[in-house]
Amino acid sequence: MITVEKSDPLSPDSYSLIEKLSAELAAITGDSGKSNFAIDSMDGDRSLWVLARNKKGDAIGCGAIRPITENIAELKRMFSDRSIPGVGKALLNFLEKSAKNMGYAELWLETRNVNHKAVNFYKNNGYVSIENYGPYIGREEAVCFSKVLRD
């Protein structure tokens, strides 16, 4: 059983998962991803930080959304420790539903082309490639995706 709930991005569980994600990204892509995510970006009322927990209550995954525009949110810091199947899907479903409930019509995200697991995960969950946006414009190693949020 996996539960996903809003959490404090400054909690020890959150910090531990962010560090694991950063180490994994650095190993896969050569970049920890920390330069494009600041914890204080979670302070806004249209931002959300969540943790996934197993049935024992252990934190096993994290993810966030933050505004890009009034109608578009950005999916950030998605991570699963892969200790049990379905963590990524549970996080993604929760964040998509939350974004829709917060008034967003679309989610955007960036990952690296070499991060094949992430690229395939998003494609398999209905995300389509879009032109690189914001800090990812002109960066060939980056690939950006979008998903229109439907009921």
N, C-alpha and C positions, 0 to 999 in steps of 0.2 A: 504494500500500500504506500502511495506517495501523496503527501499533502503539500500544497503550495499556499503560501500566505505572505502578506505584506510584512516587511521586516525593516530593521534599522541597518542601513549600509555600513554603519560604524561599529556594529556588533562584532565580537570575536569570531563568530561563525561566518559572518560575511567577509571579514578580513581574511580568514583562512582560505575561503573559496576563491576570493579575488587573487590571492597570491598563487594558488594552484593553477588558476586559469592563466595568469600572466606567465608562469613558468612553462606551461604547456604551449601557449602561443609563441613564446620565444624559441622553444625547441622546434616547432613546426615552421615558423615564418621568419625567425630572426628578430622579431619585434614583440615586446610584451603587450602592446596595445594600451599601455597606461597613458601614453601621450594624448589619446583621444577620448579619455574618460576621466572626469574628476568627480569625486564623491559629492562635492558641493552642488553638482548639477542635479542631484536628487532632491534638493531642497524645495523645488517648486511644487505647487499644488497639482500640476498636471504631469508630474514625474512619479514613478513608482519603482521601488526596489523590492524584489521578492526572493524568498528562499524556498527550496523544496526540501522536504524532510522525509526520512523513511519511517517505518512504523515504530521504531525505537526513539524517534525524535532527533536523530542525527541529521545535520545539514549535509545534503548530498548534491545540491545544485543551486544556482542563482541566476538571476536575470533582471533586466531593467528596461523601462521605457522612459523617454524624455521627449519633450516637444521639439520639433523642427519648425513647424508652422502651426497655425490654428487647427488644421485638419490632418497633419501628418506627424506621427511620433516616430522616434528612432529606437530600434531594439538594440540594446547594449549588454555587454558582459554576460552573455548566455554561456553557462557552463554546467556540465554534469560530471560527477566523478565516475560515472558509469558503473557504480556498485550494484545497481539493479536496472533492468531494462525499463524504458519508458520515461525516464526523468526529463530528458530534453523535450519530449512531446507534451508532458504534463506542464512544464514551465511555459512552453510556447502557447499552449491552449489558454492557460491562465492569463498570460500577458496580452494575447490577442483579445480575449473577452474583456479584460480590464480596459484596454485601449478603446475599444468600441464603447464601453460604458462611460468612459471619460470624454467622449465626443469626438474621438479621432476616426477618420474614415479610411486611413491607410497607415501601414507600417513600412518603414525603410530600414535597411541595415547594410553594413559593410562587413565583408570577410576577405580573406586572402585567397587568391586562386589556388595556391598550393595546399590550402586547408580543405582537402577533398571531402572529408567527412562532413564538415560544416556546409560546404557548397551543396553536396548531395542532400543533406538533411533539409535545407531550406527549399530546394527544388521539389523534393518529395512532399513538402508541406504547403505547396501552392504558391511559393514565391517565384517571381519572374525577374530576370535581369533587367536593370535600368542603367541609364547613364550614371557614371560616378558623380556624386554630389559633394558639396562642401569641401572638407579637407582631403577628400579622396580624388578630386578632379585632377586629371593628368598623371595619376599613379597607376602604372600598368599592373602592379602586383595586386591591386585592389579590385574586387568585384562587388557591385552593389545590387541589392534586390529590393523588391517591393511586393506588398500584398494588399489588395483592397479588402477591407474588413466588411464582411456580410453577416447578416443574421443567421 
